């Protein structure tokens, strides 16, 4: 997951486009924000699983 923006940047460079230092910095900042979000989700995994279970219960028809 962390490699996707880096791979995208490499593909852009390989295609002959020029990536500015500002674009590289923006991608690095975005990567860091995404890493932080993933870490938060991992730390709260049980909470998100409970939400999934509750959502599934709400969608099941009552008998």
C-alpha positions in Angstrom: 0.0 0.0 0.0 2.8 2.3 0.8 4.5 1.7 -2.6 1.6 2.8 -4.8 2.3 6.5 -5.0 6.1 5.8 -5.4 5.3 3.4 -8.2 3.1 6.0 -9.8 5.9 8.6 -9.6 8.3 6.2 -11.2 5.9 5.4 -14.0 5.4 9.1 -14.7 9.1 9.6 -14.9 9.5 6.5 -17.1 6.9 7.9 -19.4 9.1 10.9 -20.1 7.2 13.4 -17.9 9.2 15.6 -15.5 8.2 15.5 -11.9 9.0 18.7 -10.0 10.4 18.7 -6.5 7.1 20.2 -5.3 5.2 17.2 -6.8 7.6 14.8 -5.1 7.2 16.6 -1.8 3.4 16.5 -2.2 3.5 12.7 -2.8 5.8 12.2 0.2 3.4 14.1 2.4 0.4 12.2 1.1 2.2 8.9 1.7 2.9 9.9 5.3 -0.7 10.9 5.9 -1.9 7.6 4.4 0.6 5.6 6.6 -0.8 7.4 9.6 -4.4 6.6 8.7 -3.6 3.0 8.1 -1.8 2.8 11.5 -4.9 4.3 13.2 -7.2 1.8 11.6 -4.9 -1.1 12.6 -4.8 0.2 16.2 -8.6 0.3 16.2 -9.3 -2.8 14.2 -11.6 -4.4 16.7 -13.8 -1.2 16.8 -14.1 -1.2 13.0 -15.0 -5.0 13.0 -17.8 -4.2 15.5 -19.1 -1.5 13.2 -19.1 -4.0 10.3 -21.0 -6.6 12.4 -23.6 -3.9 13.4 -24.0 -2.9 9.8 -24.5 -6.5 8.7 -27.1 -7.0 11.5 -29.0 -3.9 10.3 -29.2 -5.1 6.7 -30.4 -8.6 7.5 -34.2 -8.9 7.2 -36.1 -9.7 10.4 -38.2 -12.8 10.6 
